[in-house]
Amino acid sequence: MSGALNRALVIGAALGVSSQMASLFPEPKPAKQQTQADLERLAAAEQRRARRRQRLINLTEPVMDHPRPEYETLFWPEMDAYYEAESRQEAAAMREVRRLVRPKVYRDILEYIKDCDRTTEFSIVNEPGAERDKQDERGYAFKFAYVNQYCNGGYTGDSYAGCVLIPLNAGKFLKFHYSM
């Protein structure tokens, strides 16, 4: 504040303002000395703000979709067991498919499965799908598949799900569910 007063006096002197007029400006108050208690209070407040910022964005912890991540961790073992059983079932079905079909057909089946996006519940069955579900698949070596699409677009129009049966040799079919 005294720097501002000095500048005002210098400017006033340049403009011809007397020092008597300068006395009209109020004297600046001396800065209050902060006590140790004030400094501790300010430091504690800053630490609280820092902890709050860290809770908002903590780069050291993984991002969780759920606001209470401990709820998610309760179900991870069950989900791991489910996915492991699902992958064992898929591997067993694909071993049987590989045994039953020619290599080109097997490669096309793998490509078809990849095109179906998310697939689950693989099995080998003996009964074909309904004749109305028969779908021409000219780009693949197996020529046709039975596709029973039970979700046709959903309410948003962009989600599809169903069951696929691909014919194999010996009257067997590879059955799996898909969703996109």
Secondary structure, DSSP 8 states (H G I E B T S, - for coil): -HHHHHHHHHHHHHHT--HHHHTTS----------HHHHHHHHHHHHHHHHHHHHH--TTS---SSSSHHHHHHHHHHHHHHHHHHHHHHHHHHHHHHHHS-HHHHHHHHHHHHHTBEEEEEEEESS---GGGEEE-TTSTT-EEEEEEEEEETTTT-EEEEEEEEE-STT-EEEEEEE-
